[in-house]
Amino acid sequence: MQKGSLIKLAALCGVPFIMVLGNSMLIPVFPQMQSDLGITQLQVGLTITLFSIPAGLTIPILGFVSDKIGRKKVIVPALILYAIGGTVSGLAPLLMENPYNVLLAGRVIQGIGAGGTGPIAMALVGDIFKGSERSQALGIIEAANGIGKVISPIVGALIGLIIWYALFYVYALLAIPIAIGVWLAIKEPPLETKDRTFKKYVGNITTIFKQKGKTLLGCYAAGSVVLLVLFGVLSFLSDALENEYGLTGVVKGFALAGPVLAMSATAFLSGRYLQNHMKKMKESIVLGLAMSVIALAMITVIKNDIVFFAGLFFNGVGAGLVLPAVNTLITSSAPLEERGGITALYGSVRFFGVAAGPPAFSSMLEVSRMFMFGSGAAMVALSLALAAFTVNEKEIFDNQAKGEEGDKVGDKQDKQDAQDTQDNDREEENKVNWALAGTVSIIKRFIPKLRKREENKEE
């Protein structure tokens, strides 16, 4: 990859990275936020919900707008809006006696900005890079996304040591330089979709759903439910680590990163496997959902610290098995011209899952902890049953193979791109495996303390 391409890619990598920080970085400071503002755990969870819902609603709209006026003209204002929202949320606790409502308003503004960042940056990568460079660029963009997911709880815990609302200033401090970098470094090619009408945009998506709606329904449900449960569990875990286990600061951040790291590492490995085993997509989805059901069910019925943390770890592994297969099936369900609409809709559904997780788990916790985890297991079980009866990867890939000649050429290029991505991902995979080994080492040191805690309980 040439130097000019690397500069463009470096600028674009910041866009999905900062979007991932939007939710995950806040979770470690939930207890401090709840204490300082005098609010409930449900109200704390709304800081994620009222970020994710506006993002989910605006992604398809801003995706269409970017097809009409250009990607950069959407991404840069969206990043500025993201920074403004973070500043509003950060200044509210500093300047106001009752800042909660204004803080939430800032999060809504941030969410609207987030809708014009990550998904459109991915489309811009596809516009700029061609052939093997495209697959390499997309692999690096995904790596930036994964790194953001893993480090965000740790960064959040570190910054939270200063004061919890300092996190909102970080959003602004990062978003503005990234916006400037995108504006200066990126020169967009002419858009081939600028003359497409909104009616045609909707019509194309409707046609795809008529043909492949059952499989898409199962995939959308699986992707949204695993993220709903993951963020619901992380919201609960943030409070439990501090109040039940006495973990604070960076140690707490590493503990919160555990389930996310399990998900990211598994996603790297399963994604690599599935590139050469395309007919194993449904098996991966079903296996991942089944693993999550078993893990959550074990937490529900066995009240033991070791089972609890092991269950959270394997729930993350289950999510890592589900998401790469779901992503591949969804992106393969449409030809290139309609792929943006289908993936934008999927991005919205994912955001809605993230939005629902914290308030749903907080509400269920008011009944009991057993009810909360049992309900989580039931939701995943329902998505498992739906996926088992609706997902048909043969239909997706057979229809893809029967497309027009241009689509066939595109598919061959996609396969070559996937092969090129394998080589590019090895280095990132090694980094993830190293981090995973470190986490396992920490868990091993923590297990004797958990056992001693259990023995003390018995005494």
C-alpha positions in Angstrom: 0.0 0.0 0.0 1.4 3.4 -1.0 2.2 6.2 1.4 -0.8 8.3 0.2 -3.1 5.4 0.7 -1.8 4.8 4.2 -2.4 8.5 5.1 -6.0 8.2 3.9 -6.5 5.0 5.8 -5.0 6.4 9.0 -7.5 9.3 8.8 -10.5 6.9 8.3 -9.4 4.5 11.0 -10.3 7.1 13.6 -13.9 7.2 12.6 -15.1 3.7 13.6 -12.7 3.8 16.6 -14.4 6.9 18.1 -17.8 5.5 17.4 -17.1 2.4 19.4 -15.9 4.6 22.3 -19.3 6.2 22.4 -20.9 3.6 24.6 -18.2 1.2 25.9 -16.0 3.9 27.5 -18.9 5.1 29.8 -19.7 1.7 31.3 -16.9 1.7 33.9 -18.1 5.0 35.5 -21.7 4.1 35.8 -21.6 3.7 39.6 -19.9 7.2 40.0 -22.4 8.7 37.7 -25.3 7.2 39.6 -23.9 8.3 42.9 -23.1 11.9 41.9 -26.3 12.6 40.0 -28.6 10.8 42.5 -30.2 8.6 39.8 -31.2 5.0 39.4 -29.4 2.3 37.5 -32.1 2.4 34.9 -31.5 6.1 34.4 -27.8 5.6 34.1 -28.5 3.0 31.4 -30.4 5.7 29.4 -27.1 7.4 28.7 -26.4 4.5 26.3 -30.0 4.1 25.1 -30.4 7.8 24.1 -27.1 7.6 22.2 -27.9 4.4 20.4 -31.5 5.0 19.3 -30.8 8.3 17.4 -27.7 6.6 15.8 -29.8 3.7 14.7 -32.5 5.9 13.3 -30.2 8.2 11.4 -27.8 5.6 9.8 -30.1 4.6 6.8 -31.0 8.3 6.2 -27.5 9.6 6.3 -26.3 6.6 4.2 -28.7 7.7 1.5 -27.7 11.4 1.9 -24.0 10.4 1.5 -24.9 8.6 -1.8 -26.3 12.0 -3.0 -23.8 14.6 -1.8 -20.7 12.6 -1.0 -19.3 10.7 2.1 -17.0 13.4 3.3 -19.7 16.0 3.4 -21.6 13.8 5.8 -18.7 12.3 7.9 -17.1 15.6 8.8 -20.2 17.5 10.0 -21.3 14.3 11.9 -18.0 14.2 13.8 -18.3 17.9 14.7 -21.9 17.2 15.9 -20.5 14.2 17.9 -18.0 16.6 19.5 -20.7 19.2 20.3 -22.8 16.5 22.0 -19.9 15.3 24.1 -19.1 18.9 25.1 -22.8 19.5 26.1 -22.9 16.3 28.2 -19.5 17.2 29.8 -20.4 20.8 30.7 -23.7 19.9 32.2 -22.4 18.3 35.5 -19.7 21.0 35.7 -22.1 24.0 35.4 -25.5 22.8 36.5 -27.0 21.7 39.8 -29.4 19.3 38.2 -27.6 18.3 35.0 -29.1 14.9 34.1 -31.6 16.0 31.4 -29.1 18.3 29.7 -26.5 15.4 29.8 -29.1 13.2 28.1 -29.7 15.9 25.5 -26.0 15.9 24.7 -26.0 12.2 24.3 -28.9 12.4 21.8 -26.8 14.9 19.8 -23.9 12.6 19.9 -26.0 9.7 18.7 -27.2 11.6 15.7 -23.6 12.4 14.9 -22.6 8.8 15.3 -25.1 7.8 12.7 -22.9 9.6 10.1 -19.6 8.1 11.1 -18.7 4.4 11.1 -21.0 2.9 8.4 -20.3 5.7 6.0 -16.6 5.5 6.6 -16.8 1.8 5.6 -18.6 2.9 2.4 -15.9 5.5 1.7 -13.2 2.9 2.1 -15.0 0.8 -0.6 -15.1 3.9 -2.8 -11.4 4.8 -2.5 -9.6 1.4 -2.4 -9.9 -1.2 -5.1 -8.9 -4.9 -5.5 -6.6 -6.3 -2.8 -6.0 -2.9 -1.3 -9.7 -2.7 -0.5 -9.7 -5.9 1.5 -6.5 -4.9 3.3 -8.1 -1.5 4.1 -11.3 -3.0 5.3 -9.3 -5.4 7.5 -7.5 -2.5 9.1 -10.7 -0.6 9.6 -12.2 -3.6 11.4 -9.1 -4.0 13.5 -9.5 -0.3 14.6 -13.1 -1.1 15.5 -12.1 -4.2 17.5 -9.2 -2.4 19.3 -11.7 0.3 20.3 -14.0 -2.3 21.8 -11.3 -3.9 23.9 -9.5 -0.8 25.2 -12.6 1.4 25.8 -13.5 0.0 29.2 -9.8 0.3 30.3 -9.5 3.9 29.0 -12.9 4.8 30.6 -11.7 3.5 34.0 -8.4 5.4 33.7 -10.1 8.7 32.8 -12.7 8.1 35.5 -10.0 8.2 38.1 -9.9 12.0 37.4 -13.6 12.6 37.4 -16.3 10.7 35.6 -17.6 13.5 33.3 -14.1 14.1 31.9 -14.9 11.2 29.5 -17.3 13.4 27.6 -14.5 15.9 26.9 -12.4 13.1 25.4 -15.1 12.6 22.7 -14.7 16.2 21.6 -10.9 16.2 21.8 -10.7 13.1 19.6 -13.5 13.9 17.1 -12.3 17.3 16.0 -8.7 16.2 14.9 -10.3 13.1 13.2 -12.7 15.4 11.3 -9.8 17.7 10.2 -7.8 14.6 9.1 -10.7 13.2 7.0 -11.3 16.6 5.4 -7.7 17.2 4.5 -6.5 13.7 3.6 -9.4 12.3 1.7 -10.2 13.1 -1.9 -13.4 11.3 -3.0 -13.9 9.7 -6.4 -17.1 10.6 -8.3 -20.2 8.8 -6.9 -22.0 6.4 -9.2 -25.1 6.5 -7.0 -25.7 10.3 -6.9 -28.7 10.1 -9.3 -30.5 7.3 -7.4 -33.8 8.4 -6.0 -35.1 7.6 -2.5 -38.0 5.6 -4.0 -35.5 3.4 -5.9 -33.4 3.1 -2.8 -36.3 1.8 -0.8 -37.6 -0.3 -3.7 -34.3 -2.2 -4.0 -34.2 -3.0 -0.3 -37.8 -4.2 -0.5 -37.1 -6.5 -3.4 -34.2 -8.1 -1.5 -36.4 -8.7 1.5 -39.0 -10.4 -0.6 -36.4 -12.8 -1.9 -34.3 -13.4 1.2 -36.3 -11.9 4.0 -36.4 -15.1 6.2 -32.6 -15.4 6.3 -32.2 -11.7 6.9 -34.8 -11.8 9.7 -32.9 -14.6 11.5 -29.6 -12.8 11.0 -30.8 -9.4 12.1 -32.4 -11.0 15.2 -29.3 -12.9 16.1 -27.0 -9.8 15.7 -29.2 -7.5 17.7 -30.0 -9.9 20.6 -26.3 -10.9 21.3 -25.4 -7.2 21.5 -28.5 -6.5 23.6 -27.4 -9.2 26.1 -23.7 -8.2 26.0 -24.3 -4.6 26.8 -27.0 -5.5 29.4 -24.6 -7.8 31.1 -21.8 -5.2 31.0 -24.0 -2.6 32.5 -24.8 -4.9 35.4 -21.2 -6.0 35.7 -19.9 -2.5 36.1 -22.0 -2.0 39.2 -21.4 -5.5 40.5 -17.6 -5.4 40.2 -17.5 -2.3 42.4 -20.2 -3.0 44.9 -19.9 -6.8 45.3 -16.2 -7.5 44.5 -14.6 -4.2 45.5 -12.9 -3.7 42.1 -12.3 -0.1 41.0 -10.1 1.9 38.6 -8.0 0.1 36.0 -8.5 -3.4 37.5 -12.2 -2.9 37.0 -11.6 -1.7 33.5 -9.6 -4.9 32.7 -12.4 -7.0 34.2 -15.0 -5.3 32.1 -12.8 -5.8 29.0 -12.8 -9.6 29.5 -16.2 -10.5 27.9 -15.5 -8.0 25.0 -12.0 -9.4 24.5 -13.4 -12.9 24.4 -15.9 -11.7 21.7 -13.2 -9.9 19.7 -10.7 -12.8 19.8 -13.3 -15.3 18.8 -14.6 -13.1 16.0 -11.1 -12.9 14.5 -10.7 -16.7 14.7 -14.1 -17.7 13.5 -14.1 -15.1 10.7 -10.8 -16.5 9.4 -12.3 -20.1 9.5 -15.5 -19.1 7.8 -13.7 -17.5 4.9 -12.7 -21.0 3.8 -15.9 -22.7 5.0 -18.7 -20.6 3.6 -21.3 -23.3 4.1 -20.7 -23.3 7.9 -22.3 -19.9 8.5 -25.5 -21.3 10.0 -23.6 -23.7 12.1 -21.5 -20.9 13.6 -24.6 -18.8 14.3 -26.4 -21.7 16.0 -23.4 -22.8 18.0 -22.7 -19.3 19.2 -26.3 -18.7 20.3 -26.4 -22.1 22.0 -23.2 -21.4 23.9 -24.6 -18.1 25.1 -27.9 -19.7 26.2 -26.0 -22.4 28.2 -23.6 -19.8 29.7 -26.5 -17.5 30.8 -28.5 -20.5 32.1 -25.6 -21.6 34.2 -25.2 -18.2 35.8 -29.0 -18.2 36.5 -29.1 -21.5 38.3 -25.7 -21.8 39.9 -24.8 -19.0 42.4 -21.0 -19.2 42.3 -18.4 -16.6 41.5 -16.3 -18.9 39.3 -19.4 -19.9 37.3 -20.4 -16.3 37.0 -17.2 -15.1 35.5 -16.8 -18.2 33.3 -20.3 -17.7 32.1 -19.7 -14.1 31.1 -16.5 -15.2 29.3 -18.3 -17.9 27.3 -21.2 -15.5 26.5 -18.6 -13.3 24.9 -17.2 -16.3 23.0 -20.8 -17.1 21.8 -21.2 -13.5 20.5 -17.9 -13.8 18.7 -19.1 -17.0 16.8 -22.4 -15.3 15.8 -21.4 -11.9 14.5 -18.8 -12.7 11.7 -21.3 -15.2 10.2 -24.2 -12.8 10.4 -22.1 -10.0 8.9 -21.0 -12.2 6.0 -24.5 -13.5 5.2 -26.0 -10.0 5.3 -23.4 -8.4 3.1 -23.6 -11.3 0.7 -27.4 -11.1 0.4 -27.3 -8.1 -1.9 -25.4 -7.0 -5.1 -23.0 -4.2 -4.8 -25.5 -1.5 -5.7 -27.9 -2.4 -2.9 -25.4 -3.6 -0.3 -25.1 -0.2 1.4 -28.9 -0.1 2.2 -29.0 -3.6 3.6 -25.9 -3.1 5.8 -27.1 0.3 6.9 -30.3 -1.3 8.1 -28.3 -3.9 9.9 -26.3 -1.2 11.6 -29.5 0.3 12.8 -30.8 -3.0 14.2 -27.4 -3.5 16.0 -27.6 0.0 17.6 -31.2 -0.7 18.7 -30.0 -3.9 20.4 -27.2 -2.0 22.2 -29.8 0.7 23.2 -32.2 -1.8 24.7 -29.6 -3.8 26.7 -28.9 -1.6 29.8 -32.5 -0.4 30.6 -33.9 -3.9 29.9 -31.4 -5.6 32.3 -31.9 -2.9 34.9 -35.6 -3.3 34.8 -35.4 -7.1 35.1 -32.9 -6.8 38.0 -35.6 -5.0 40.0 -37.4 -8.4 40.0 -34.3 -10.5 40.8 -30.8 -11.3 39.5 -32.1 -14.8 38.6 -34.9 -13.3 36.6 -32.5 -11.0 34.8 -30.1 -13.7 33.6 -32.9 -16.2 33.0 -34.7 -13.7 30.8 -31.5 -13.0 28.9 -31.1 -16.7 28.3 -34.7 -16.9 27.1 -34.2 -14.1 24.6 -31.1 -15.7 23.2 -33.0 -19.0 23.0 -35.7 -17.4 21.0 -33.2 -16.0 18.6 -31.6 -19.4 18.4 -34.9 -21.1 17.4 -35.6 -18.3 14.9 -32.1 -18.7 13.3 -32.4 -22.5 13.2 -35.6 -22.3 11.2 -35.0 -19.3 9.0 -31.3 -18.9 8.2 -30.3 -20.6 4.9 -26.8 -19.8 3.7 -27.2 -22.0 0.6 -30.0 -19.7 -0.6 -27.8 -16.6 -0.1 -24.7 -18.0 -1.8 -26.6 -19.8 -4.6 -28.5 -16.6 -5.5 -25.3 -14.7 -5.4 -23.7 -17.1 -7.9 -26.7 -16.8 -10.2 -26.4 -13.0 -10.5 -25.5 -11.0 -13.5 -22.0 -11.3 -15.0 -20.9 -8.1 -13.3 -22.0 -9.5 -10.0 -20.0 -12.7 -10.7 -16.9 -10.7 -11.3 -17.5 -8.8 -8.1 -18.0 -12.1 -6.2 -14.7 -13.4 -7.5 -13.0 -10.2 -6.4 -14.7 -10.5 -3.0 -13.3 -14.0 -2.7 -9.8 -12.8 -3.6 -10.2 -9.9 -1.2 -11.2 -12.3 1.6 -8.0 -14.4 0.8 -5.9 -11.2 1.0 -7.6 -10.2 4.2 -6.4 -13.5 5.9 -2.8 -12.5 5.5 -3.5 -8.9 6.8 -5.5 -10.2 9.8 -2.7 -12.6 11.1 -0.7 -9.8 12.7 -3.9 -8.4 14.4 -4.9 -11.9 15.4 -1.6 -12.4 17.1 -2.1 -9.2 19.1 -5.5 -10.3 20.2 -4.2 -13.8 21.2 -1.5 -12.1 23.2 -4.1 -9.9 25.0 -6.3 -12.9 25.5 -3.4 -14.8 27.1 -2.8 -11.9 29.4 -6.5 -11.8 30.4 -6.4 -15.6 31.1 -3.4 -15.1 33.3 -5.2 -12.4 35.3 -8.2 -14.7 35.6 -6.0 -17.5 36.9 -4.7 -15.2 39.6 -8.2 -14.1 40.5 -9.7 -17.6 40.8 -8.0 -18.4 44.2 -9.4 -15.2 45.6 -12.9 -16.2 44.3 -12.5 -19.7 45.8 -11.5 -18.2 49.2 -14.5 -15.9 48.9 -16.8 -18.9 48.4 -15.2 -20.7 51.4 -15.7 -17.7 53.6 -19.4 -17.6 52.5 -19.8 -21.2 53.5 -18.2 -20.6 56.9 
